[in-house]
Amino acid sequence: MVMPDALPATDLDATRWAAVLARDTAPAAGPFLYAVTTQGVFCRPGCPSRPPLRRNVRFFADAPAAEAAGFRACKRCDPKGDRAAIHAASIREACAMIEASETIPSLAALAERAGYARHHFLRLFRDITGVTPRSFAESVRARRLSAALAQGARVVDAVAEAGFGSESRVYESPGRVLGMTPGAARRGGAGEVIRVALAESALGPLMIGATEAGICFLGFGEDEAGLRGDVMQRFPQASIVDAPDALADAMRQVVGYIAEPRAALDLPLDLRGTAFQRQVWEALRRIPLGETRTYSGLAAEMGMPKATRAVARACAQNKVSLAVPCHRVVGVSGDLTGYRWGVGRKRALLAGEKVARG
């Protein structure tokens, strides 16, 4: 592959101009800005403004170069990121306000504190964090509740300290709040049974963990002890029961998939996470076999183009590999970046799926 910097100037400009016309936010020509001589502004290639005439366009590597040539930053696409930084700071302050409040602040109060109209603040908050202020506040309460229960607080006291009005609010939907009942969380998962099975695969030792609801863990490791530790990380007091026979069918599907990918794994899953995490995991499951997405691309497909970092974090927190194919997400440059179970395994999985798709 010829790198953009190695292309003749005429070819590079042609590639950049094509990116401007396509409003490509991740152009193959690499990062650049374009300036419009008739307007005196410079823009990102994804600027929503009407495309200028080609003869009025100049290209620059970065903002300082464009400014040195006498151009000013476009107010629509914010090529220097000044407006984006102001917005991000406002949302950070709103998050801090939520964290510090004993109860959930109203949308009106948050918007007024940030200095925006409610509808504009709501859009900014969702774009930057990936969730609504309400969902963020709910996750804060759930984290407080989980921490209090882990420290041994009585359920009634932990519920009150976390900001829930009553125990019934938590018990109405314990799976949404904690992934289990408050009592089970207080006991570190004591009383919950996780069945596990271990097998060798083409990618090394593989372990499956399942509750009554479905597969809650599917991962690789270097040895059985490490895998068991991974299973128990969330529920240190849960009962881990070897159940190779009960999980034999699921294990055959997984091992067979690794050897020869053909279709998506159709396994009953017990996915425990926040509403946003589950939304990301469902988006991962929609990526077709043999295809990849960038983190920013996946965020855009979810309708949250500014939530790239939040999407990346949710991918990293996935504990059910293959069935929730986080290995199909790569860096914007195509780099494999990190992978919970090793970049080598990620590379092998993608290669196998690409061959299978043909």
C-alpha positions in Angstrom: 0.0 0.0 0.0 1.3 3.4 -1.0 1.2 5.8 2.0 -0.4 9.2 1.3 2.8 11.2 1.9 4.5 9.1 -0.8 2.0 10.1 -3.5 2.8 12.8 -6.0 1.2 16.1 -5.0 -1.3 16.0 -7.8 -2.5 12.5 -6.8 -2.6 13.5 -3.1 -4.7 16.6 -3.9 -7.1 14.5 -6.0 -7.5 12.0 -3.2 -8.1 14.8 -0.7 -10.6 16.5 -3.0 -12.6 13.2 -3.3 -12.7 13.0 0.5 -14.1 16.6 0.6 -16.8 15.8 -1.9 -17.7 12.6 0.1 -17.5 14.4 3.5 -15.2 11.6 4.6 -14.4 12.0 8.3 -11.6 9.4 8.1 -10.1 9.9 4.6 -7.6 7.5 3.1 -5.3 10.5 2.4 -4.8 10.8 6.1 -5.6 13.9 8.3 -5.8 17.2 6.4 -7.8 20.4 6.2 -9.0 22.3 3.2 -9.4 26.1 2.9 -11.8 28.0 0.7 -10.1 31.1 -0.8 -13.4 32.9 -1.5 -14.6 32.6 2.1 -11.2 32.8 3.9 -12.0 29.8 6.1 -10.5 26.3 6.6 -12.5 23.2 7.3 -12.4 19.5 8.1 -13.1 17.2 5.1 -16.4 16.2 6.8 -17.7 19.8 7.0 -21.5 19.9 6.4 -21.2 23.1 4.5 -21.9 23.1 0.7 -18.8 21.9 -1.2 -16.9 24.8 -2.8 -15.6 24.9 -6.3 -12.4 23.0 -6.8 -10.5 26.0 -8.1 -11.2 27.8 -4.8 -9.7 25.1 -2.6 -6.3 24.7 -1.0 -5.1 21.9 1.2 -3.2 22.1 4.4 -1.7 19.5 6.8 -3.0 21.1 9.9 -4.6 24.2 11.5 -1.4 26.2 12.1 -0.4 25.9 8.4 -3.8 27.1 7.3 -3.8 30.0 9.8 -0.3 31.0 8.7 -1.7 31.3 5.2 -4.3 33.7 6.5 -7.4 31.5 6.9 -9.6 31.3 9.9 -11.4 28.3 11.4 -14.9 27.4 10.1 -17.6 27.8 12.7 -19.6 24.9 11.5 -17.1 22.0 11.5 -14.8 23.4 14.2 -11.5 22.2 12.7 -9.5 23.3 15.7 -11.8 21.6 18.2 -12.3 24.8 20.2 -16.1 24.5 20.4 -15.8 20.7 21.0 -13.5 21.4 24.0 -16.0 23.8 25.5 -18.8 21.4 25.1 -16.8 18.5 26.6 -15.9 20.7 29.6 -19.6 21.5 30.1 -20.6 17.9 30.0 -17.8 16.9 32.4 -19.1 19.5 34.8 -22.6 18.1 34.4 -21.3 14.6 35.1 -19.6 15.9 38.2 -22.8 17.5 39.4 -24.6 14.1 38.9 -21.8 12.3 40.8 -22.1 14.8 43.7 -25.9 14.8 44.0 -27.7 12.5 46.4 -30.7 12.4 44.1 -30.8 12.5 40.3 -30.7 16.2 39.1 -33.4 17.2 36.7 -32.6 17.8 33.0 -33.6 21.4 33.5 -31.2 21.9 36.4 -28.3 20.3 34.5 -29.0 22.3 31.3 -29.3 25.6 33.2 -26.0 24.8 35.0 -24.3 24.1 31.7 -25.8 27.2 30.1 -27.7 25.4 27.2 -31.3 24.9 26.2 -32.6 21.6 27.5 -32.9 19.9 24.0 -29.4 21.1 23.0 -27.8 20.0 26.3 -29.5 16.6 26.0 -28.1 16.1 22.5 -24.6 17.2 23.6 -24.6 14.9 26.6 -25.8 11.9 24.6 -23.2 12.6 21.8 -20.3 12.9 24.2 -21.1 10.3 26.8 -23.1 7.8 24.7 -26.0 7.8 27.2 -28.7 10.2 28.4 -28.2 12.1 31.7 -30.8 9.9 33.2 -29.0 6.7 32.2 -25.7 8.1 33.4 -27.3 9.0 36.8 -28.7 5.5 37.0 -25.3 4.0 36.5 -23.9 6.2 39.2 -26.6 5.0 41.6 -25.9 1.4 40.7 -22.2 1.8 41.3 -22.8 3.4 44.7 -25.2 0.6 45.5 -22.7 -2.1 44.4 -19.9 -0.5 46.4 -22.0 -0.3 49.5 -23.2 -3.9 49.3 -19.6 -5.1 48.6 -18.6 -3.4 51.9 -21.2 -5.4 53.8 -23.8 -2.7 54.3 -27.4 -3.8 54.9 -29.5 -3.8 51.8 -31.9 -1.2 53.2 -29.0 1.1 54.2 -27.1 0.6 50.9 -30.3 1.4 48.9 -30.8 4.6 50.8 -27.2 5.7 50.6 -27.2 5.1 46.8 -30.1 7.5 46.3 -32.9 5.0 45.6 -36.2 6.0 47.1 -37.0 2.5 48.3 -35.9 -1.1 48.0 -38.8 -1.8 45.7 -37.2 0.4 43.0 -34.2 -2.0 43.0 -36.1 -5.2 43.2 -38.5 -4.2 40.5 -35.6 -4.8 38.0 -32.5 -6.1 39.7 -30.9 -7.3 36.5 -31.0 -3.8 35.0 -29.5 -2.3 38.1 -26.9 -4.8 39.3 -27.2 -7.9 37.1 -28.5 -9.8 40.2 -30.6 -9.1 43.3 -29.1 -6.8 45.9 -28.8 -9.7 48.4 -26.7 -11.7 45.9 -24.5 -8.7 45.2 -24.0 -8.2 49.0 -22.9 -11.8 49.2 -20.5 -11.4 46.3 -22.6 -13.7 44.2 -22.9 -16.2 47.0 -25.8 -18.6 46.2 -25.4 -18.1 42.4 -24.1 -21.1 40.5 -21.9 -20.7 37.4 -21.4 -23.8 35.4 -18.1 -24.0 33.6 -16.4 -26.2 30.9 -12.9 -26.2 29.7 -11.6 -27.3 26.3 -8.6 -26.9 24.0 -9.2 -25.0 20.8 -7.1 -23.8 17.9 -6.5 -20.6 19.9 -5.5 -22.3 23.1 -7.4 -23.1 26.4 -11.0 -22.0 26.2 -13.6 -21.8 29.0 -17.3 -21.3 29.0 -19.3 -20.1 32.0 -23.1 -20.2 32.2 -25.8 -19.2 34.6 -29.4 -20.5 34.4 -30.1 -17.6 32.0 -27.3 -18.4 29.5 -23.6 -18.0 28.7 -22.0 -15.3 30.9 -18.4 -15.9 30.1 -16.6 -17.1 27.0 -12.9 -16.5 26.9 -9.4 -17.7 26.3 -6.4 -18.0 28.6 -3.0 -19.6 29.1 -4.2 -22.1 31.7 -7.2 -23.3 33.6 -6.4 -21.4 36.8 -6.3 -18.1 35.0 -9.6 -18.7 33.3 -11.3 -19.7 36.5 -10.1 -16.5 38.1 -11.5 -14.5 35.2 -14.9 -16.2 35.6 -14.9 -15.4 39.3 -13.7 -11.8 39.1 -17.2 -10.3 39.3 -18.8 -12.9 41.7 -16.0 -14.0 44.0 -18.4 -15.9 46.2 -20.4 -17.7 43.5 -20.3 -21.4 43.3 -18.2 -22.6 40.3 -19.3 -26.0 39.2 -17.7 -28.1 36.5 -20.3 -29.1 34.0 -18.7 -30.4 30.8 -21.7 -32.5 29.9 -24.3 -29.8 30.3 -22.2 -27.3 28.2 -21.0 -29.9 25.7 -23.3 -28.7 22.9 -22.3 -25.0 23.4 -18.6 -26.0 23.6 -18.9 -27.9 20.3 -20.4 -24.9 18.6 -17.6 -22.6 19.8 -14.7 -25.0 19.1 -16.2 -25.7 15.6 -16.6 -22.0 14.9 -12.9 -21.3 15.8 -11.8 -24.1 13.5 -14.1 -23.1 10.6 -16.2 -19.9 10.9 -19.4 -20.2 9.0 -22.2 -18.3 10.8 -22.8 -16.3 13.9 -22.8 -18.3 17.1 -26.4 -18.8 18.3 -26.0 -19.3 22.0 -28.3 -18.2 24.9 -26.5 -15.3 26.6 -26.6 -13.8 30.0 -25.1 -10.3 29.2 -24.8 -8.2 32.4 -23.9 -4.6 32.0 -25.3 -1.1 31.9 -27.9 -0.2 29.3 -25.2 1.5 27.2 -22.9 -1.5 27.4 -25.6 -3.9 26.3 -26.5 -1.5 23.4 -22.8 -1.7 22.2 -22.7 -5.4 22.6 -25.9 -5.8 20.5 -24.3 -3.6 17.8 -21.2 -5.8 17.8 -23.4 -8.8 17.2 -24.8 -7.1 14.1 -21.4 -6.9 12.4 -21.4 -9.5 9.6 -18.9 -12.4 9.5 -15.7 -11.3 7.8 -16.3 -7.6 8.2 -14.8 -5.1 10.6 -15.7 -1.7 12.0 -13.7 1.1 13.5 -14.7 2.3 17.0 -15.8 5.6 15.5 -17.6 3.8 12.7 -19.5 1.6 15.2 -20.4 4.6 17.3 -21.7 6.3 14.2 -23.8 3.3 13.3 -25.3 3.4 16.7 -26.3 7.1 16.1 -23.7 8.3 18.7 -20.8 9.6 16.5 -19.1 11.4 19.4 -19.2 8.4 21.8 -16.2 6.6 20.3 -14.3 6.3 23.6 -17.4 5.1 25.5 -17.9 2.5 22.7 -14.3 1.4 23.0 -14.6 1.0 26.8 -17.8 -1.1 26.4 -16.0 -3.3 23.9 -13.2 -3.9 26.4 -15.7 -4.9 29.1 -17.2 -7.6 27.0 -16.7 -11.0 28.7 -18.4 -13.2 26.0 -15.9 -13.4 23.1 -17.0 -14.7 19.7 -20.7 -14.6 20.6 -20.3 -10.8 21.1 -17.6 -10.3 18.4 -15.6 -7.4 19.8 -12.6 -8.7 17.8 -14.3 -7.3 14.7 -13.6 -3.7 15.8 -10.2 -2.2 14.8 -8.4 1.2 15.0 -9.1 3.9 12.5 -5.8 3.0 10.8 -6.7 -0.6 10.6 -4.5 -1.6 13.5 -5.8 -4.4 15.6 -5.3 -2.4 18.8 -6.0 -4.1 22.1 -8.0 -7.3 22.7 -8.9 -8.8 26.0 -7.7 -12.2 25.0 -4.6 -11.2 23.0 -4.0 -9.4 19.7 -2.6 -12.7 18.2 -5.9 -14.4 18.8 -7.7 -11.4 17.3 -5.6 -11.5 14.2 -6.2 -15.2 13.8 -10.0 -14.9 14.3 -10.2 -12.1 11.7 -8.1 -14.0 9.2 -10.2 -17.1 9.6 -13.5 -15.2 9.2 -12.2 -13.4 6.1 -11.3 -16.7 4.4 -14.6 -18.2 5.4 -16.5 -15.3 3.8 -14.4 -15.7 0.7 
